[in-house]
């Protein structure tokens, strides 16, 4: 039969009205969408939040800058501020039955636009990332497209962006023109790519050698537990599955199938003991995927 709509398990379907009737109509509404509250809805699972903060695609969890980016559109205009890998965004579009919705904010869309590399098509690039259509970029637009397409130290960049933005925003109107942002000599973009190169990442413990340390490594918010979607994200990255959508989907299905066996207290979360104990979830994972 027809496959059901793509709805990753880390999304809360009750996260609010994101129907066409509630979609933004005016440029001011598009700017408002870039508040942190609207950009990262409260119903979003922890793994999706961590993926966004780490500049990853929320579908495959691979780093955004490694593959072409895509954005959702409706009647030729962007519908929301989120970036996914183009191929992943297309898979969401093609797998959806009936209404199509962004997997992060649930806003309606009808197609996917590939964001070109800025060096290949500057005009097309600016058109794709200019969410409001006002021929200018605000600070949030700059932050998200740079994180999506460039291998930078995103934490350092986010902390320093406000000060940088004030230096380049000569008129103080809260936006940068195309020239102010993209000029190869004086623009903010070449300054960013030169001064915010990504550094060496923390080494991930081997799940085979130290299950408990592996768990702690992926417990990014130090809550002492991992939700199902956090486990899935960690496994996809541990076993380098991101580029194979079939393997990504298979991993999600397998974790979903065994989750109830290992989440013995029914909390919806796994603690380190449940994960690391003999014949716990980690042992099952290593047995299933350790030789892949």
N, C-alpha and C positions, 0 to 999 in steps of 0.2 A: 504493500500500500504506500500512500504518500507519506514521507517522513514528517514528524511533527515539527513545528517551528523551533529554530535554535533558541534555547533559553538556558544558558549555562547555569549550573546549580548555585553559583555564588550570587545570583541576582534575586532580589526580593520582588516578586510580582505585585506586591501590595505597596510599592514604594511611591505611589502617587499617580495622579492623572497626567499622562504624557501623550494624550490623544491629539489628533490634528486640531481639535477645537482649542486646545491649550497651547499650541505651538506659537512661537513668537512671530509677530507680524512687522514690527518696526525695528529700525536699527538699535534703538535704545534697549529693546528687549534682548537683542543679541548680545549687547554689551553686558547686560545684567546676568546672562547665562554664564559669564566668566567669573562670577563670584565663586569662592571655594564651595559654598553650600550647594549651589546648583551644578557646579562642575563635577562634584563627587557626591552624588545623592546619599542621603543618610541610610537608605536601605541596601547599599552596596556591601557585599561581603568583604571580609578582610583581605582575601587573596587579590581581588580586583583592585582594592585600594592600594595594596602593596605593589601591584603591577604598574598602576598609573604612576605612583611615586618613583618607581624604579625605571620608568620610561620603557615599559614593556607593552606589547599587545595583550589585551585582556582575553583573547581567544586562545592563542598558542603560547603565550608567556615568553616568547623570544623578544630580544631587545628590538625596539622599534626601528632604530636607524639601520639595522642589518638588511631590511627588505623595503620595497616601495610602500609608501603610506597611502591610505585611502580615507576619504571622508564621505559622510552620507549626505545625499541631496534630495530635494523634493521640488519638482518642476524647475530643475536647473539651479536651485539655490541651496546652499548648505542649511541643514536643519538643526545641527547641534555642534558643539565645539570639540568633539572627540575624534581622535585619530586611532585607527586600527591598521594593521597591515592590509594592503589592498586585497590580497588574496583571501584573507580571513573575512574582511568586510563583504567581499563578493559571496563567500560561502554563507554568511548570515542572510544576505539578500536572496540567494538562490534556494536556501533550505526553508525559508519562511513560507508558510501557507496562510493566505489571507493578508492581514496587516503586517507590515515590516517595521521593526522598531530597533533603534540603537540598543545594543545589549548593555550599555552603561546607564543611559538616562531614559530609555524607552520612548524617545521621540520618534514620530513617524518619519519614514523616508521612502522613496521609490527607486533610488538608484545609488550607485557608488561612483565617486570621482577619484581617479588616481591623481595624487599630488606629484607633479614632476620634480626632478631635482632642480634646485635653483640655478645651478650652473648650466643646465641644459635648456631651460625655458623660463627665464626670469619673469616674464609677463604672466605666463600660465601659472607659475608658482604663486605669484602674489595674488592672482585672482582666486586661486584655490584656498589660500590661507586667510584671506580677508573676509572674515566671517560676516561682518555687517554690510559689506559692499560699499563702504564709505571711502575706499581708496586710501586707507590708513590702517595701522595696527596699534592696538593698545598693549599694555604690558602683559596681560594674560595670554593674548594671542601669540605674542612673541615667545613667551615662555614655553607654551605647549608645542608649537611647531619646531622650535629649536630642539627640544627634548625628543621629538618624534623623528627628526631627520639627521641629527648631528651627534657624533660620539663625544659628548661633553660630560664634565663633572656636573651633573644636574643639581646636586645638593648645593655645591658652592655657587653655581650660577643663580639658583633661585634666591639664595641669601643676598647676593650682591646686585640682583637685577634692578631693584628699585632705585638704588643710587646711580647705576649706569643709565637707567631710563631718564632720570632727571637731567643728566648731563647732555643727553642727545635730544631731549624734548625742549628745543630752544624757545618755543612759543608757550610752553606750559599748559597746553590744551589736553594733555593726557593721552595723546596719540602721536605716532611717528608716521611721516609720509613715506612713500616708497623710496624716495631718494635718501631720506635720513636713515632709513634702515638698511638699504641695499647697496649704496654707493661703494664701489670697490676700494676707494681710498679713505673716505671719511665716514662710511656707514657703520651702524652698530653691529650688523651681522658679521662682517670680516673681523671686527674686534673680538666678538664672542668666540668665533671658531679658532682664533689665534691664542686666546688667553684662558680658555676654559677646557682644555683637552682633558679627557677622562683619565683618571689615574688607575693604578693597579687595584684590583678588587680583592676583597678578603677571600681567602681560600676556603672552599667548602670541605668539611670533613667527609671522609669516605663512609657511606652508610654501612658498608660491610664490616669495616674495622671498628667503628664507634657509633653505634646507633643513637645513643643518648646525645652525643655532641652534635650529630647531624640534626637531630630534633631541635636542639637549642639554637643551632645556626639559623634554622628557618622560622623560629619563633621570634619574628622581627619586632613584635610589640611587647615581648617579654611577659606575656599573659600567663605562661605556663601551660598553655593548651594550643592545639592547632585544629582549626575547623576543617571539614572535609575538603573544601576548595583550596585551602592552604596546603594540605597534603598533596593534592593533585598538582598544584603549581610546582611544588618542590620536586615531585617525582618527574614531571615533564622536563624540568631543568637538570635534574640529576642524571637522567638517562638520555639527555640530548634528543628529545622527541619532537621539538618544536616545528621542525621543517616537514614533518610527515603528519598531515591532518588525520589520517586513519589511525596512526599510533596514538595521537593525542586523544581522539575520541575513544579509542579502546581503553586507554588508561583511565579516563573518566568513568567509563562503564564498569571496569573491574573494581575500582575503588568504591563506586556506588553499590556494587553487588555484595562486597564483603564488609562494608562499613558497620552494619548492625552487629556483626560478629565480634568486632573489636571495640566498638563503642559500648562497653558492657554496662555503663550506667545510664545510657540513653541521653546523654547531655548534648549530643550534637557536636561534641568536641572530643579530641583524644589528648590525654596528658602523656607525659614522658614515660611513665610506668606502663600504661596501656600500649604504648608504641614500642618500647624497648625490651619488654619482658620476653622470656623464652616463649617461642611460638606466638609472639604478639604480631602486630601489624607489620613491623619492620621485617621480621623473618619471612612473613608471607610475601612481602614485596621482593626481597632478595631472591627468594625461591622462584618467583615468577619472572623477574626481569634481570636478575644478576648476570646472566650470561648473554644478554642482548647486546 
